[in-house]
Amino acid sequence: MSTPRVAPGGLRDLGPINWIFARGAARTIGVADAHIFSTLGRAKGLFRAWLHFGARLMPFGALSRTESEMIIIRVAHLRACDYELDHHRRLGARAGITGELFDRVIEGPDAGWGDRERSLLLATDELVGTQDISDLTWAALARHLDERRLIAFVLLVGQYDMLATTIGTLRVQRDTRV
């Protein structure tokens, strides 16, 4: 990837709250600098609002942690966002998405899933690919999710699609493990 368009910031750039969060996240993740946080942290209050919004989708969202991670991994794959894939390979493993299961998420909706998982992955593919979900796929998804979860699903896909766009556009560099 090319040079970052917005470089990760330090204490002065982020302010004390965002800097402490970014440092803590890096330590928790096991990287020298969690570039997504030290870059987006430059947006000050907007960064904290984004964190709150994102946390309401995952890990404290309406969908199960496993389903959320499947969706996020699929979005990251479709968007070729290695930064998201790096993080959610690790987070997905904590939710049980390892080895063959991870590979099946990457393979997509036709990789031998049950109806619920296939519907989630198919709707993810459509939403990322066309910014819409066909009526047929929506009906399949609605067999498994109530209205609150349908809304949460669309917001989750949109959040990680937007994040992939942000990471790519700002040229956020992949993190280095320590």
Protein Blocks (a to p, Z undefined) as FASTA:
>chain_A
ZZdfbdcddfklnommlmmmmmmmmmmnopabdfklmmmmmnommmmmmmmmmmmmomcb
fbdfklmmmmmmmmmmmnopaklmmmmmmmmmmnopahjlmmmmmnomknopafklmmmm
mmmmmmmmnopacfklmmmmmmmpcfklmmmmmmmmmmmmmmmmmmmmnopacdddZZ
